[in-house]
């Protein structure tokens, strides 16, 4: 059992302390700690956070290993400071049976870079017609507790109601991709002045907001847990705020790119900026930041969506939607939330570790940096600033909207149950 002494780290951004890891657990937190034979990491005032947890990752395996695999995706996760990720169900075959979710779970255990918690499909084949094997997936070795047809909306109200009723039996949660399909047929970007000027099909905010409004009412009626994926509009924020004021059991996530980028980027016609839901207005960005700060939006989730070169290096209309995000998420949050004074590092730990772990029931993750807790940790050099170079990504794909952009902060170390997965910025 190895011992590691992290010396002089700002735990959750506080005063410098020492943290002693012994085996899989944190043995002590304090000042002036020492341990014979321990490997010493000089933190030099870097920020120590609990290992990050991503409730929304696309690992693509099985079926699209040209985009990503569980191994490459978890290596990217470790590079970004994550110790647990939830893998979305839109694989080939779809993760709608116990067999497929167990396959993904086992691939995660074999990778060793972070824990992989599969998300089960709500409906068979993501077709929205028949409930998938929710109970069997929960009872499997993967112990699935989050279910989503992400990539597609569960637009049938009866199916959505039945899913919410079903997961109540075991405390599960339905994570909705809020997109009314009839309102977004042929949509290419946010609907508004810019889409009109560019002649691109518009994606109206109401397509998202109408589904969220319906589903919070369904969740209230059923008395079940609802989670909203990649919330992107100011109107959606107001609906979630209203729902929470009524005591409805709803949580919501925002993606880093929706905290930083706007629809103006689409004027470049660079498909790196094509994403679902689309980049919105500056007003939406401000509302999302404020909602994340005040807790209306509960968490940050990456929606890490890798695509091979040929699916993005083409004309805008033909390009796939999505961005990689695991390796840049924390930097974007530092720029948009910490450096603006909207969140401190304890707030970042809450939005990117404690709360996503609680929503997804990720046992052992999202725990305090304290003696006796699992040593799932990430060390961040917050003073660093550098340009994003996708050639250095651990992900198999390179479809980032931040190429060449200067972002703050760099994860230097990640530990999963006391084992280093990232040391001095290099994967172990």
BELGI-V879898 format. One record per residue. N is the residue number from 1. SS is DSSP state (helix for helix, strand for strand, loop for the rest). OMEGA is omega as a letter, one per 40 degrees, with the letter a starting at -180 (* if undefined). NEAR is the number of other C-alpha atoms within 8 Angstrom. Layout:
BEGIN
N_SS_OMEGA_NEAR + N_SS_OMEGA_NEAR
END
This chain:
BEGIN
1_loop_a_4 + 2_loop_i_7 + 3_strand_i_12 + 4_strand_i_11 + 5_strand_i_15 + 6_strand_a_13 + 7_strand_i_12 + 8_strand_i_12 + 9_strand_i_16 + 10_strand_a_13 + 11_strand_a_12 + 12_loop_i_10 + 13_loop_a_10 + 14_loop_i_6 + 15_loop_a_7 + 16_strand_i_10 + 17_strand_i_12 + 18_strand_i_14 + 19_strand_i_14 + 20_strand_i_14 + 21_strand_i_16 + 22_strand_a_12 + 23_loop_a_10 + 24_loop_a_10 + 25_strand_i_13 + 26_strand_a_17 + 27_strand_a_11 + 28_strand_i_10 + 29_strand_a_13 + 30_strand_i_8 + 31_loop_i_7 + 32_loop_a_5 + 33_loop_i_10 + 34_loop_i_5 + 35_loop_a_8 + 36_loop_i_4 + 37_loop_a_5 + 38_loop_i_9 + 39_strand_a_7 + 40_strand_i_8 + 41_strand_i_8 + 42_strand_a_7 + 43_loop_i_10 + 44_loop_i_7 + 45_loop_i_8 + 46_loop_a_12 + 47_strand_i_13 + 48_strand_a_13 + 49_strand_i_13 + 50_strand_i_14 + 51_loop_a_17 + 52_strand_a_15 + 53_strand_a_15 + 54_strand_a_15 + 55_strand_a_12 + 56_strand_a_13 + 57_strand_i_14 + 58_strand_i_11 + 59_loop_i_12 + 60_loop_a_15 + 61_loop_e_12 + 62_loop_i_10 + 63_loop_i_8 + 64_loop_a_11 + 65_loop_i_9 + 66_loop_i_8 + 67_loop_a_11 + 68_loop_i_16 + 69_loop_i_14 + 70_helix_a_13 + 71_helix_a_10 + 72_helix_i_11 + 73_helix_i_13 + 74_helix_i_14 + 75_helix_i_13 + 76_helix_i_13 + 77_helix_i_16 + 78_helix_i_15 + 79_helix_a_16 + 80_loop_i_12 + 81_loop_a_16 + 82_strand_i_16 + 83_strand_i_18 + 84_strand_i_15 + 85_strand_i_16 + 86_strand_a_12 + 87_strand_a_13 + 88_loop_a_14 + 89_loop_a_14 + 90_loop_i_14 + 91_loop_i_12 + 92_loop_e_10 + 93_loop_i_9 + 94_loop_i_12 + 95_loop_a_14 + 96_loop_i_17 + 97_loop_i_12 + 98_helix_a_13 + 99_helix_a_6 + 100_helix_a_11 + 101_helix_i_16 + 102_helix_i_12 + 103_helix_i_8 + 104_helix_i_13 + 105_helix_a_12 + 106_helix_i_8 + 107_helix_i_10 + 108_helix_i_15 + 109_helix_a_10 + 110_helix_a_6 + 111_helix_i_10 + 112_loop_a_7 + 113_loop_i_13 + 114_loop_i_16 + 115_strand_i_10 + 116_strand_i_13 + 117_strand_a_12 + 118_strand_i_15 + 119_loop_a_15 + 120_strand_i_17 + 121_loop_i_17 + 122_loop_a_16 + 123_strand_a_13 + 124_helix_i_14 + 125_helix_a_9 + 126_helix_a_11 + 127_loop_i_7 + 128_loop_a_14 + 129_loop_a_8 + 130_loop_i_8 + 131_strand_i_11 + 132_loop_a_10 + 133_loop_a_10 + 134_helix_a_15 + 135_helix_a_7 + 136_helix_i_9 + 137_helix_i_15 + 138_helix_a_12 + 139_helix_a_9 + 140_loop_i_10 + 141_loop_a_5 + 142_loop_i_13 + 143_loop_a_8 + 144_loop_i_14 + 145_loop_i_13 + 146_strand_a_12 + 147_strand_a_14 + 148_loop_i_14 + 149_loop_a_16 + 150_loop_a_12 + 151_loop_i_6 + 152_loop_i_8 + 153_loop_i_13 + 154_loop_a_12 + 155_loop_i_10 + 156_loop_a_8 + 157_helix_a_7 + 158_helix_i_6 + 159_helix_a_12 + 160_helix_i_11 + 161_helix_a_11 + 162_helix_i_8 + 163_helix_i_11 + 164_helix_i_15 + 165_helix_a_10 + 166_helix_a_8 + 167_helix_i_14 + 168_helix_a_11 + 169_helix_a_7 + 170_helix_i_7 + 171_loop_i_8 + 172_loop_a_11 + 173_strand_i_16 + 174_strand_a_14 + 175_strand_a_13 + 176_strand_i_13 + 177_loop_a_14 + 178_loop_a_12 + 179_loop_i_11 + 180_loop_a_12 + 181_helix_a_9 + 182_helix_a_5 + 183_helix_a_8 + 184_helix_i_12 + 185_loop_i_6 + 186_loop_a_6 + 187_loop_a_10 + 188_loop_a_11 + 189_strand_i_14 + 190_strand_i_14 + 191_loop_a_12 + 192_loop_a_8 + 193_helix_a_6 + 194_helix_i_10 + 195_helix_i_13 + 196_helix_a_10 + 197_helix_a_6 + 198_helix_a_7 + 199_loop_i_6 + 200_loop_a_9 + 201_loop_a_10 + 202_strand_a_14 + 203_strand_a_13 + 204_loop_i_11 + 205_helix_a_10 + 206_helix_i_6 + 207_helix_i_14 + 208_helix_a_13 + 209_helix_a_13 + 210_helix_i_9 + 211_helix_i_12 + 212_helix_i_13 + 213_helix_i_9 + 214_helix_a_8 + 215_helix_i_10 + 216_helix_i_13 + 217_helix_i_8 + 218_helix_i_9 + 219_helix_i_16 + 220_helix_a_10 + 221_helix_a_6 + 222_helix_a_9 + 223_loop_a_8 + 224_loop_a_12 + 225_loop_i_13 + 226_strand_i_15 + 227_strand_i_12 + 228_strand_i_14 + 229_loop_i_13 + 230_loop_i_12 + 231_loop_a_11 + 232_loop_a_14 + 233_loop_i_14 + 234_helix_i_11 + 235_helix_i_8 + 236_helix_i_12 + 237_helix_a_14 + 238_helix_i_8 + 239_helix_i_11 + 240_helix_i_15 + 241_helix_i_9 + 242_helix_a_8 + 243_helix_i_11 + 244_helix_i_11 + 245_helix_i_7 + 246_loop_a_6 + 247_loop_i_6 + 248_loop_a_11 + 249_loop_a_11 + 250_strand_i_13 + 251_strand_a_10 + 252_strand_i_14 + 253_strand_i_14 + 254_strand_i_17 + 255_loop_i_12 + 256_helix_a_13 + 257_helix_i_8 + 258_helix_i_13 + 259_helix_a_14 + 260_helix_a_9 + 261_loop_i_10 + 262_loop_i_11 + 263_helix_i_13 + 264_helix_i_7 + 265_helix_a_9 + 266_helix_i_10 + 267_helix_i_9 + 268_helix_a_5 + 269_loop_i_9 + 270_loop_a_9 + 271_helix_i_12 + 272_helix_a_11 + 273_helix_i_12 + 274_loop_a_17 + 275_loop_i_11 + 276_loop_e_6 + 277_loop_a_6 + 278_loop_i_12 + 279_loop_a_15 + 280_loop_a_13 + 281_loop_i_9 + 282_helix_i_7 + 283_helix_i_7 + 284_helix_i_11 + 285_helix_i_17 + 286_helix_a_9 + 287_helix_i_11 + 288_helix_i_16 + 289_helix_a_12 + 290_helix_a_9 + 291_helix_i_11 + 292_helix_a_12 + 293_helix_a_11 + 294_helix_i_7 + 295_loop_i_7 + 296_loop_i_12 + 297_loop_a_15 + 298_loop_a_11 + 299_strand_i_13 + 300_strand_i_11 + 301_loop_a_14 + 302_loop_a_15 + 303_loop_i_13 + 304_strand_a_12 + 305_strand_a_11 + 306_loop_i_17 + 307_loop_i_15 + 308_loop_a_12 + 309_helix_a_9 + 310_helix_i_6 + 311_helix_i_10 + 312_helix_a_12 + 313_loop_a_8 + 314_loop_i_9 + 315_loop_a_8 + 316_helix_a_9 + 317_helix_a_5 + 318_helix_a_7 + 319_loop_i_12 + 320_loop_i_10 + 321_loop_i_7 + 322_loop_a_15 + 323_strand_i_16 + 324_loop_a_14 + 325_loop_a_12 + 326_loop_a_12 + 327_loop_a_12 + 328_loop_a_8 + 329_helix_a_11 + 330_helix_i_10 + 331_helix_i_11 + 332_helix_i_14 + 333_helix_i_12 + 334_helix_a_11 + 335_helix_a_11 + 336_helix_a_11 + 337_helix_a_13 + 338_helix_a_12 + 339_loop_i_8 + 340_loop_i_8 + 341_loop_a_7 + 342_loop_i_10 + 343_loop_i_11 + 344_loop_a_10 + 345_helix_i_9 + 346_helix_i_9 + 347_helix_i_8 + 348_helix_i_11 + 349_helix_i_13 + 350_helix_a_10 + 351_helix_a_12 + 352_helix_i_14 + 353_helix_a_17 + 354_helix_a_13 + 355_helix_i_12 + 356_helix_i_14 + 357_helix_i_14 + 358_helix_a_9 + 359_helix_a_8 + 360_helix_a_10 + 361_loop_i_7 + 362_loop_a_11 + 363_loop_i_5 + 364_loop_i_7 + 365_loop_a_15 + 366_loop_a_15 + 367_loop_i_10 + 368_loop_i_6 + 369_loop_a_12 + 370_loop_i_9 + 371_loop_i_9 + 372_loop_a_8 + 373_loop_i_11 + 374_strand_a_12 + 375_loop_i_13 + 376_loop_a_13 + 377_strand_i_15 + 378_strand_a_16 + 379_strand_a_14 + 380_strand_i_13 + 381_strand_a_11 + 382_strand_a_9 + 383_strand_a_6 + 384_strand_i_8 + 385_strand_a_9 + 386_strand_i_7 + 387_strand_i_9 + 388_strand_i_10 + 389_loop_a_8 + 390_helix_i_9 + 391_helix_a_5 + 392_helix_a_5 + 393_loop_i_10 + 394_loop_i_9 + 395_loop_i_11 + 396_loop_a_13 + 397_loop_a_11 + 398_loop_a_13 + 399_loop_i_14 + 400_loop_i_10 + 401_loop_a_7 + 402_loop_a_6 + 403_strand_i_9 + 404_loop_a_7 + 405_loop_i_7 + 406_strand_i_8 + 407_strand_a_11 + 408_strand_i_13 + 409_strand_i_13 + 410_strand_i_11 + 411_strand_a_13 + 412_strand_a_13 + 413_strand_i_14 + 414_strand_i_19 + 415_strand_i_15 + 416_strand_a_14 + 417_loop_i_10 + 418_loop_i_14 + 419_strand_a_8 + 420_strand_i_10 + 421_strand_i_12 + 422_strand_a_14 + 423_strand_a_11 + 424_loop_i_6 + 425_loop_a_10 + 426_strand_i_8 + 427_strand_a_9 + 428_loop_*_6
END
